[in-house]
């Protein structure tokens, strides 16, 4: 498999890509018309990685900066991550091509 290969169309239809962590909080901040509430919520949301860092939970801190997650509806629990939707999709495709449980 080349690193540029994508998933078959039947598989790609069931993939959901969505923002998580800092990117989700940032998008909520940018698109919220109530600026005061947006600033308050963004400040509160940033408390999560700070609390996790103080507790030395470095995996949670790292995962906060994932950007986008790409998940397949039925093929296992693996997900792809990346700072762009395309990168998350390619990362998931790489995981599914290596996964012996997938039908691809």
N, C-alpha and C positions, 0 to 999 in steps of 0.2 A: 504494500500500500504506500502510495506517495503521500506526502504531507498536504498536498493540494486536493486530494480526493474528498468528495462530499458524500453524503448519505443518499441512498436511493429515494426517489420521490415519495414512495409509500411511507417511508420512515420519517422523512422531513416534515410531512404534514402534521405529525403528532408532537412536534417540538415547540415548547413554549420558552420564550426568552424575555426576561424581565430584570429591571434594575434592583439591586440590593445594597444594603449598608450605606456608605457615604454617598454613592451616586443616587440612591433612592431618596435620601434625605435632602440632597442638594436639589434634585428635580422638584421635590415638594416645595422647597424654599423659593425656587425661581418662579414656579407657576402659580403660587398662591397669591391671589389679589390682595389679601389682607396682610400688609407688610409687617405690622406689629406682631400679629399672631404667628406669621411665618418665622420671624426672627426668634421669637420665644421658643417655638417648637424646634427650630434648628439648634438652638443653644442646648435645649434639653436632650435632643437626640445625640449631640456630641458627647454628652455625659456617659453614654454607654461604653465607647471604647476607652474612655479615661478610667472608668471604674474597673474595666477588665484588665487594663494595664497595671493598675495599682494592685489588683489581685494576682498579678503575674500570669494571667490567662492569655498567653501570647497567640494561641491559635484563634481565639475569638477576635483579637485585635487584627490579626492578619486577614481573617475572613471578612472583617468590616470593610476592607478595601478591595473586595472582589470586583465590583463594578456591575457586570451583568452575569446572570446565571442562565444557562440553557439546560432545560430538562426535557427528557422524553417521557411521554405519558405512561408507557407500559414497559419499557425496556430497562428494568433495574433501577438502582438508586444512584448511579453515577450522574454527575452533572459537569457541564463545561463552564469555565469562568473566563472572563476577559474584560478589558476596559471598553471594548466595542461589541456590538451585537454580533458582528461577523467573527470576531476572535472567539467569543463564547461558543458560537455555533461550530467553528472548526475544532475547538478543544473538545466539545462533546462528540463530534464525529470521530476524532482520534480515539477517545475512550471507547466508543461503541465498536469500532473496528477491531480493537484489541480484546474486547470482552468475549469470552467463549460462549456466553449465554445468548448473545445476539444472533439473529437469524440472517444477518447480512453476509 
